[in-house]
Amino acid sequence: MQLNTVKLTNFRGYQGTTVIPINEAMTGIVGRNDFGKSTILEALAIFFEAEGAKADKNDMNCFRLAEGESQFEIACEFDELPESLVLDDNVETTLAEELLLNGEGSFEVVKTFKATTSGKHDKIFIRCQHPSEEGLNNLLGLKIADLKKLGKECNVEDAVADKRVASQWRQAIRTAVQPLNLTETLLDVDKGLSTEGKSIWGKIQDQLPTFALFKSDRESSDGDAEAKNPLQQAVKEAQLELQAEITALEKKIEKSVLDVAGRTLDKLREMAPELANELTPRFKDKPKWSFNFTLDGENGIPINKRGSGVRRLILLNFFRAEAEKVVVGSHRNVIYAIEEPETSQHPNYQAMLMKALLNLANQENRQILVTTHVPALAGLIPVEGVRYVTKNGDGVPIVKMPNDDVLKEASESLGVLPETGIERAKGVVLVEGKSDVTFLRHATKSLKEAGHIPMSLDEVGIVPILVGGCGSIKHWVTLNLANDLGVPWCVFLDSDVGGDPAQVKSILKRKCEVEGQGRAFYSTRKREIENYLCPALIKAKSGKVVAYTDNCDAKKIIGKAVGMKPDDVIDHFWPLMTAEKIIERSIYNDGKEEKSELVELSVEILKLVE
C-alpha cells in the first residue's frame, strides 16, 4: 500500500479537517518556521505508532476544545492496494470485495484520540462504503457459525464452495441480497469485528507501510539515538524481506508446541476428562523478534554521544546507502520522513542528502517526506511534490498544492532564486549538476577550436545553468524568469540508461513535460557524462587502468580507481579531453553511417540562438 493522503482534524494548530495529499515519490513540505510543517510528520509518526511517538492531550486544538469538541483525529488514505490478500482460512479476497474502501476507492484508516488523555488512540475506524441494512452491516464481525446461519436464511449454501471459509460466505451473502445500500460508514475495528475478525485487522495492518521519522532535534539517549535509529529501521526492513521465512518458522514452532500441548491434554484426559475438555491450547501473542543495533565509536564512545553534526552525517550516509540498495524481497512500502535535513550540516552535505533522498524516492516501494525552509534545499524539491504550508488571515495553518500562483508565493516566501547569469544569457541550458556545466562548456570549446562546430556556447551567449534537476522548484523559478525575459531554453540530463529503472522512468517523464512546453530536451546516449571519458587518458594521467561500458556506473568505477569523489571525476579529467577524443568517445552508428553524438548535441544546442 502507498500513502496518498493525510487528514488532520483538530490536531494542534490545524482546526477542522485539513487534507494533505502525499506524492507517490517525494513530498516536500515547505514554509516558514512554526507554521505547522513538522506537525504533519509528527502526526504520521503517531498514526503509524513509530518508536517514541505518542499523542498528548495538549495535541487537541485549544479553540475547538473551548467550543466543546472532545477529540482529534488522524486519518490516512492508501492506494496501490494489494491485488489480493488472505484474511481468513488461506483463501484470497480483496479489500474491495469486503467493502472496505471509501468513496474514492482508497483504503482509509481513522484513528481518534480523546482530548482528556495522553497515549495511544482511543478508537480505530475504517472509513468505507458499507451496507447499512441490519444484519449486513457487520458481516466482518460474524463468526463462521453465525455466517452459516445467515447464509442458510439467504439460501446461498450451494454458492459457497468451501463452507469452512468465512470470506466465501460473506461474498455469497452479499451477492444474494443485491442491490446493497452502501453508505459512508466508520467501521470500528474492535466492535465491528469479531474475535476471529481481529485477526483480519491484524492481517490488514501487515499490508500498511512502515514509517520512520528522523527529527531535527532527536535526543541523544542510548535508547533513542539519531545515530542508532537508521540502523533500527534497517533491521525492520531486513525482517520484512525475510517475512515469509519468519512466518514459516513461527508456524513450525507453533505446531511443535501445540503438539506437546495436545499430548499433554491427552494424558490429562485419562485422569480428569472434564478438566481436559475445558482447556484449549493457543498462543496468547505472536513471538517478538527483537534486535537492538547501534554503532560504537573509537575508544568505546558511542556514536550517539558525539556531536549532532557527526550523528547527522551518519543519517546522511544511511540515506545514501539506501538510495543505492537494490530493493528485493518485501513489497511492503516504506515511508522515510526527515525533518529539516539542513540541521547541523555544511551546505555541501545538505545538497548531498537531498540528492540521496531524491534517488531513494525514485525506487519502488519508497516514499520520502521532507520538511525544510532553506531556499537551497526547497529549490531541489520536485514541483509536483511541493506542499506549501502557510497561514490564513486567522492564523490557522493551511496547506496549498502547487500551481503557478502557489509556487510563486512559496518561492518568494522562502527566497528561492534562479541561478545567476540568466540575465545576460541569450540562451539557457538547464542542467542537473556542476559537472554538466564543465562537460558542455569544454566540449563545445574544444570542438569549435578543432573546426567541428562554428561556435562555442560561451561565444554565442548560451549559459548552462544548474537547477538540480528538471522539474524542481529552482527549475520552475529559472524557466519562468527565462520566459519572462524572452530567453530561449532547453534541458540536458543524463539518460541513466542501464541504471535504476525508476530513475530512467522519471527522466522520460521529464522529457514529455519539457517537450510538451515546446522546448528541446536532450539526454545522453550513454548512461552518464562520465561514460564518455577516455580510459587511456585516465591511465596516462593517474597511472590507473579502468574498464567500464557505456551503461555501467563509470563515475563510481573511476572515482574508486583513482581515489577521488565520484562527483569530482568530470571536473578533473574532462578538461583534458581533446576534440579528437571527444568525438572518438561519442561515435555511434544510426544504421547508415557513423556519427558523433557530442558534435550533433553541440550543433542542436547552438540552434537556441539562431
C-alpha positions in Angstrom: 0.0 0.0 0.0 1.1 3.5 -0.7 0.1 6.6 1.4 -1.8 9.1 -0.7 -3.5 11.4 1.8 -3.2 12.5 5.4 -6.2 14.2 7.2 -5.7 16.1 10.4 -8.8 17.1 12.4 -8.5 19.4 15.3 -4.8 18.4 15.7 -2.6 21.1 17.2 -2.9 24.2 15.1 -5.0 22.6 12.4 -8.6 23.4 13.0 -11.4 21.5 11.4 -10.2 18.9 8.8 -7.1 19.7 6.8 -6.3 17.3 3.9 -2.7 16.9 2.8 -2.1 14.9 -0.4 1.1 12.9 -0.4 3.1 12.4 -3.6 3.9 8.9 -4.7 7.6 9.6 -4.6 8.8 12.7 -2.8 6.7 15.2 -0.8 8.4 18.4 0.2 6.6 20.3 3.0 7.9 23.8 2.8 7.1 27.0 4.6 8.4 29.3 7.3 9.3 28.2 10.8 6.5 27.5 13.2 3.8 27.3 10.5 2.9 23.6 11.0 5.3 21.6 8.8 6.7 19.3 11.5 3.2 18.8 12.8 2.3 16.8 9.7 5.3 14.4 10.1 4.7 14.0 13.8 1.0 13.2 13.2 2.1 10.5 10.8 4.6 9.1 13.5 1.7 9.0 15.9 -0.6 7.3 13.4 2.0 4.6 12.5 2.9 4.2 16.2 6.6 4.9 15.4 9.0 4.4 18.3 8.8 7.2 20.8 5.8 8.9 19.2 2.5 9.1 21.1 -0.4 11.5 21.3 -0.7 14.0 24.1 -3.8 15.7 25.4 -2.2 19.0 24.5 -2.4 17.9 20.9 -6.1 18.8 20.9 -6.7 22.1 19.2 -7.4 24.6 22.1 -10.0 26.6 20.2 -12.1 23.5 19.2 -11.7 22.2 22.8 -13.2 25.5 24.1 -16.1 25.1 21.7 -16.9 21.8 23.3 -15.3 19.2 21.0 -13.7 16.4 22.8 -11.4 14.5 20.3 -9.0 14.9 17.5 -8.3 12.6 14.5 -5.5 11.5 12.3 -6.6 9.7 9.2 -4.6 8.2 6.3 -5.8 7.1 2.9 -3.9 4.5 0.9 -3.8 3.4 -2.7 -1.8 0.9 -4.7 -3.7 -1.7 -2.8 -2.8 -5.4 -2.9 -4.4 -7.3 -5.7 -5.4 -9.9 -3.2 -4.9 -10.7 0.5 -5.7 -13.6 2.8 -8.0 -12.5 5.7 -9.1 -15.9 6.8 -8.6 -19.6 6.1 -5.8 -19.1 3.5 -8.4 -18.0 0.9 -7.7 -14.8 -1.1 -10.1 -11.9 -1.1 -9.7 -8.2 -1.7 -10.4 -5.0 0.2 -13.0 -4.1 -2.5 -14.8 -7.4 -2.2 -15.0 -6.9 1.6 -16.5 -3.4 1.0 -13.7 -1.8 2.9 -12.9 1.1 0.5 -14.1 4.7 0.8 -16.0 6.7 -1.8 -12.8 7.5 -3.7 -11.8 3.8 -3.9 -9.0 4.2 -1.3 -8.4 2.4 1.9 -8.8 4.8 4.8 -7.9 4.3 8.4 -9.1 6.8 11.0 -7.6 7.0 14.5 -9.3 9.1 17.1 -7.8 10.4 20.3 -9.6 11.8 23.4 -8.7 15.3 24.4 -8.6 14.4 28.1 -6.0 11.6 27.9 -2.5 11.0 26.5 -1.1 7.9 24.9 -2.4 5.6 22.3 -5.5 6.1 20.2 -9.0 5.8 21.6 -10.6 4.1 18.6 -9.6 2.9 15.2 -12.1 3.0 12.3 -12.1 2.1 8.7 -14.0 4.7 6.7 -15.7 2.8 3.9 -18.8 2.5 1.7 -20.5 -0.3 3.7 -24.0 -1.9 3.8 -26.4 -0.1 6.1 -29.0 -2.8 6.4 -29.3 -4.6 9.7 -27.6 -8.0 9.5 -25.4 -7.0 6.6 -23.6 -4.1 8.2 -21.5 -6.3 10.4 -20.6 -9.3 8.2 -17.0 -8.9 9.1 -18.0 -9.2 12.7 -19.7 -12.5 12.5 -18.1 -15.8 13.4 -18.3 -18.6 11.0 -21.2 -20.3 12.8 -23.3 -17.0 12.5 -22.3 -16.6 8.9 -23.5 -20.1 8.1 -26.8 -19.4 9.8 -27.3 -16.2 7.9 -26.2 -17.9 4.7 -28.9 -20.6 5.1 -31.5 -17.9 5.7 -30.4 -16.2 2.4 -30.3 -19.6 0.7 -26.7 -19.3 -0.5 -25.3 -22.7 0.7 -24.9 -24.0 -2.8 -22.9 -20.9 -3.8 -20.2 -21.5 -1.1 -17.5 -23.7 -2.5 -15.7 -24.3 0.8 -18.1 -23.9 3.7 -15.2 -23.5 6.2 -14.2 -20.2 4.7 -15.8 -17.1 6.1 -14.9 -14.8 3.2 -16.8 -17.1 0.8 -19.9 -17.0 3.0 -19.7 -13.2 3.1 -19.3 -12.9 -0.6 -22.2 -15.3 -1.3 -24.5 -13.4 1.1 -23.7 -10.0 -0.4 -24.3 -11.4 -3.9 -27.7 -12.8 -2.9 -29.0 -9.6 -1.4 -28.1 -7.2 -4.3 -28.5 -4.3 -4.6 -26.8 -3.3 -1.4 -27.5 0.0 0.1 -23.9 1.4 0.7 -23.4 4.4 2.9 -20.3 6.0 4.3 -19.5 4.1 7.5 -16.9 4.3 10.2 -16.3 0.6 10.9 -15.0 0.2 14.4 -12.2 -2.4 14.1 -12.9 -3.5 17.7 -16.6 -3.6 18.0 -17.2 -4.1 14.3 -15.0 -7.1 14.1 -15.4 -10.4 16.0 -12.7 -12.3 17.9 -12.0 -14.1 14.6 -12.2 -10.8 12.8 -9.5 -9.2 14.9 -7.0 -11.3 13.0 -8.5 -9.7 9.9 -7.4 -6.3 11.1 -4.0 -7.6 12.0 -3.6 -9.0 8.5 -4.6 -5.7 7.0 -2.2 -3.9 9.3 0.6 -6.1 7.9 -0.1 -4.5 4.5 0.3 -0.9 5.7 3.6 0.9 5.0 6.3 1.1 7.7 7.2 4.6 8.8 10.5 6.1 10.0 10.8 9.7 11.3 14.1 11.4 11.7 13.7 14.6 13.6 16.0 17.6 13.7 16.0 17.7 17.5 16.3 14.0 18.4 17.7 13.5 21.9 21.0 11.7 22.5 19.8 9.0 24.8 21.0 5.4 24.5 17.5 4.2 23.8 16.6 6.6 21.1 19.7 7.9 19.4 19.6 9.5 16.0 22.8 7.6 15.0 21.1 4.4 16.0 17.7 5.0 14.5 18.6 4.4 10.8 20.1 1.0 11.7 17.0 0.0 13.6 15.0 0.9 10.5 17.4 -1.3 8.5 16.6 -4.2 11.0 12.9 -3.7 10.3 13.4 -3.8 6.6 15.5 -6.9 6.9 12.8 -8.6 8.8 10.2 -7.6 6.2 12.4 -9.1 3.4 12.5 -12.4 5.4 8.9 -12.3 6.5 8.0 -15.5 4.6 10.8 -17.4 6.3 9.9 -15.9 9.7 6.2 -16.8 9.3 7.1 -20.4 8.3 9.4 -20.6 11.3 6.6 -19.3 13.6 4.2 -21.9 12.2 6.8 -24.6 12.8 7.3 -23.5 16.4 3.6 -23.2 16.9 2.9 -26.7 15.5 5.6 -28.2 17.7 4.4 -26.5 20.9 0.7 -27.3 20.1 1.7 -30.9 19.6 3.2 -31.0 23.1 0.2 -29.3 24.5 -2.2 -31.8 22.7 -0.3 -34.8 24.0 -0.4 -33.2 27.5 -4.2 -32.8 27.3 -4.5 -36.4 26.1 -2.7 -37.6 29.2 -4.8 -35.2 31.4 -7.9 -36.6 29.8 -7.1 -40.0 31.1 -7.1 -38.7 34.7 -9.6 -35.7 34.5 -11.5 -35.7 31.3 -13.8 -32.9 32.4 -10.9 -30.6 33.1 -9.1 -31.6 29.9 -12.2 -30.8 27.8 -12.3 -27.3 29.2 -8.8 -26.4 28.1 -7.9 -25.2 24.6 -4.2 -24.6 23.7 -3.4 -21.3 22.0 -0.7 -18.7 21.7 -1.6 -15.5 23.5 0.7 -13.4 21.5 2.9 -13.7 18.4 6.6 -14.0 19.1 8.6 -10.8 19.3 11.6 -10.6 17.1 13.9 -8.0 18.7 17.3 -6.9 17.6 18.9 -3.9 19.2 21.5 -2.3 16.9 23.9 0.6 17.4 27.3 1.9 16.3 30.3 2.1 18.7 32.8 4.8 18.2 36.5 4.8 18.8 37.7 4.5 22.4 34.4 2.9 23.3 32.5 6.2 23.0 29.0 5.5 21.5 28.3 7.4 18.3 25.1 8.9 19.9 27.3 10.7 22.4 29.2 12.5 19.6 28.2 15.9 18.2 25.0 16.5 16.4 26.9 17.1 13.1 28.5 13.6 13.3 25.2 12.0 14.1 23.5 13.7 11.1 26.4 12.6 8.9 25.6 9.0 9.8 22.0 9.8 8.8 23.1 11.3 5.6 25.0 8.2 4.6 22.3 5.9 5.7 20.1 7.5 3.0 22.9 7.5 0.5 23.3 3.7 1.1 19.5 3.2 0.9 19.4 5.0 -2.4 21.9 2.7 -3.9 20.4 -0.5 -2.5 18.6 -2.8 -4.8 15.1 -3.3 -3.3 14.4 -7.0 -3.1 12.2 -9.3 -1.0 9.4 -7.4 0.7 6.9 -5.4 -1.4 5.8 -3.5 1.6 6.1 0.2 1.2 8.5 2.2 3.4 8.0 5.8 4.2 11.0 7.9 5.3 10.2 11.2 6.9 13.1 13.6 7.6 12.7 16.9 9.3 15.0 19.7 8.3 17.9 17.8 6.7 19.9 21.0 6.8 20.3 20.9 10.6 23.9 20.9 11.8 25.2 20.2 8.2 27.5 22.0 5.8 25.7 23.2 2.7 27.5 20.7 0.6 26.3 17.8 2.8 22.8 19.3 2.7 22.7 19.1 -1.1 24.2 15.5 -1.0 21.5 14.4 1.4 18.7 15.9 -0.7 20.2 14.2 -3.8 20.2 10.9 -1.9 16.6 11.4 -0.9 15.6 12.2 -4.5 17.3 9.0 -5.7 15.7 7.0 -2.9 12.3 8.4 -3.8 12.6 7.0 -7.3 12.9 3.4 -6.0 9.9 1.1 -5.9 8.1 0.9 -2.6 9.7 4.0 -1.2 8.1 7.3 -0.3 10.0 10.4 1.0 8.6 13.2 3.1 10.9 16.1 4.0 10.3 19.5 5.6 12.6 22.5 5.0 12.5 26.3 5.0 16.0 26.6 3.5 15.9 28.0 -0.1 18.7 25.9 -1.4 17.0 22.7 -0.4 13.4 23.8 -1.1 14.6 24.6 -4.6 15.6 21.0 -5.3 12.1 19.5 -4.4 10.1 18.3 -7.5 7.3 20.7 -8.3 4.6 18.1 -8.1 5.6 17.1 -4.6 5.6 20.6 -3.1 3.1 21.2 -0.2 3.3 24.9 0.8 2.3 25.4 4.5 1.2 29.0 5.3 -1.4 30.6 7.5 -4.8 32.2 6.6 -6.0 35.5 7.9 -7.0 34.0 11.2 -3.6 32.5 11.8 -4.7 28.9 11.1 -2.3 26.7 9.2 -3.3 25.8 5.6 -1.7 23.6 3.0 -1.6 24.7 -0.6 -1.0 22.4 -3.6 1.4 23.5 -6.3 0.2 25.7 -9.2 1.9 28.8 -10.7 0.5 31.2 -8.1 1.3 28.9 -5.2 4.9 28.2 -6.5 5.4 31.9 -6.9 4.2 32.6 -3.4 6.3 29.8 -1.9 9.5 30.7 -3.8 9.2 34.3 -2.8 8.4 33.5 0.8 11.4 31.1 1.1 13.7 33.1 -1.1 14.2 30.5 -3.8 16.1 32.3 -6.6 17.2 31.3 -10.1 20.9 30.7 -10.7 22.8 33.9 -11.5 23.8 34.6 -15.1 20.4 34.2 -16.7 20.0 38.0 -17.1 23.0 38.2 -19.5 22.2 35.0 -21.4 20.9 34.8 -24.9 20.0 31.2 -24.4 19.9 28.8 -21.4 20.6 25.1 -21.0 19.2 23.8 -17.8 21.4 21.0 -16.3 21.4 18.9 -13.1 24.9 19.3 -11.7 28.0 21.4 -11.8 29.8 18.6 -13.8 27.3 19.1 -16.6 28.4 22.7 -16.9 32.0 21.7 -17.3 31.0 19.0 -19.7 29.1 21.2 -22.1 31.4 24.2 -22.0 34.6 22.2 -22.6 33.1 20.0 -25.3 31.8 23.0 -27.4 35.0 25.0 -26.8 37.2 22.0 -28.0 35.1 21.1 -30.9 34.9 24.7 -32.1 38.7 25.2 -31.9 39.2 22.0 -33.9 36.7 23.2 -36.6 34.0 20.7 -36.0 31.3 23.3 -35.0 31.1 27.0 -35.8 31.0 28.5 -32.3 31.2 27.5 -28.6 28.4 28.1 -26.1 30.2 31.0 -24.5 30.8 32.7 -27.8 27.1 32.8 -28.7 25.9 33.6 -25.1 24.3 30.3 -24.2 24.7 29.7 -20.5 24.4 26.2 -18.8 22.5 26.8 -15.6 22.5 24.4 -12.6 18.9 23.8 -11.4 19.4 20.5 -9.5 17.1 18.5 -11.9 14.4 19.2 -14.3 11.0 19.6 -12.5 12.4 21.1 -9.3 11.2 24.4 -7.8 14.5 26.0 -8.8 13.9 24.8 -12.3 10.4 26.3 -12.2 11.8 29.7 -11.0 14.6 29.7 -13.5 12.5 28.8 -16.6 9.8 31.3 -15.6 12.4 34.0 -15.4 13.7 32.9 -18.8 10.3 33.0 -20.2 9.7 36.5 -18.7 13.0 37.7 -20.2 12.2 36.1 -23.5 15.3 33.9 -23.3 15.1 30.5 -25.1 15.9 27.4 -23.1 16.4 23.7 -23.3 17.2 20.8 -20.9 20.2 18.5 -20.8 20.2 15.5 -18.5 22.0 12.1 -18.1 19.8 9.3 -19.5 20.8 6.9 -16.7 20.2 4.1 -19.2 21.3 0.8 -17.7 20.9 2.2 -14.2 17.9 2.4 -11.9 14.7 1.8 -13.9 12.7 4.1 -11.7 15.2 6.9 -12.4 15.0 6.2 -16.2 11.2 6.4 -16.0 11.5 9.7 -14.1 13.7 11.2 -16.8 11.3 10.1 -19.6 8.5 11.8 -17.7 10.5 15.0 -17.6 11.2 14.7 -21.3 7.5 14.6 -22.0 6.8 17.6 -19.7 9.6 19.7 -21.4 8.7 18.8 -24.9 5.0 19.4 -24.0 6.0 23.0 -23.5 7.5 23.2 -26.9 11.1 23.1 -25.6 14.0 20.8 -26.6 15.1 18.0 -24.3 18.5 16.3 -24.7 19.8 13.3 -22.8 23.0 11.3 -23.2 23.0 8.1 -25.3 25.4 6.6 -22.6 24.4 6.3 -19.0 26.1 9.4 -17.7 28.6 12.0 -18.9 31.4 10.2 -17.1 30.9 7.3 -19.6 32.4 9.5 -22.3 35.7 9.8 -20.6 38.7 8.0 -22.3 40.2 5.2 -20.3 43.6 5.7 -21.9 43.6 9.3 -20.8 42.8 8.3 -17.2 45.6 5.8 -17.3 48.0 8.4 -18.7 47.1 10.9 -16.0 46.6 8.7 -13.0 48.5 5.5 -13.8 45.3 3.5 -13.1 43.8 1.1 -15.5 40.0 1.4 -15.5 37.4 -0.5 -17.5 33.8 0.4 -18.0 31.0 0.0 -20.5 28.6 2.7 -21.9 25.9 1.7 -19.4 27.7 0.9 -16.2 28.3 3.3 -13.3 31.5 4.8 -14.7 31.6 7.7 -12.3 31.8 5.4 -9.3 34.3 3.0 -11.0 36.7 5.8 -12.0 36.4 7.6 -8.6 37.2 4.4 -6.7 40.1 3.5 -9.0 41.8 6.9 -8.8 40.9 7.7 -5.2 38.6 10.7 -5.6 35.0 11.6 -5.0 32.8 10.3 -7.9 31.3 13.8 -8.3 34.8 15.3 -8.9 35.7 12.9 -11.8 34.4 15.1 -14.7 35.9 18.3 -13.3 39.3 16.6 -13.0 39.5 14.6 -16.3 37.1 16.1 -18.8 39.1 19.4 -19.4 42.0 17.1 -20.5 39.9 15.5 -23.3 40.9 16.7 -26.8 38.3 17.2 -29.6 39.5 14.0 -31.2 39.0 12.1 -28.0 35.6 13.7 -27.5 34.5 12.6 -31.0 36.0 9.1 -30.6 34.2 8.5 -27.3 30.8 9.7 -28.7 30.7 7.8 -32.0 27.5 5.8 -32.7 26.0 4.2 -35.8 22.5 5.1 -36.8 22.2 2.1 -39.2 23.5 4.0 -42.2 26.7 5.8 -41.0 28.8 6.6 -38.0 28.1 9.9 -36.3 29.4 11.8 -33.3 26.8 12.3 -30.7 28.5 15.2 -29.0 29.1 17.1 -32.2 25.3 16.7 -33.0 24.4 17.7 -29.5 26.5 20.9 -29.7 25.0 21.8 -33.0 21.5 21.3 -31.8 22.0 23.4 -28.6 23.6 26.2 -30.7 20.3 26.5 -32.6 18.8 28.1 -29.5 20.1 31.4 -30.6 19.7 31.2 -34.4 
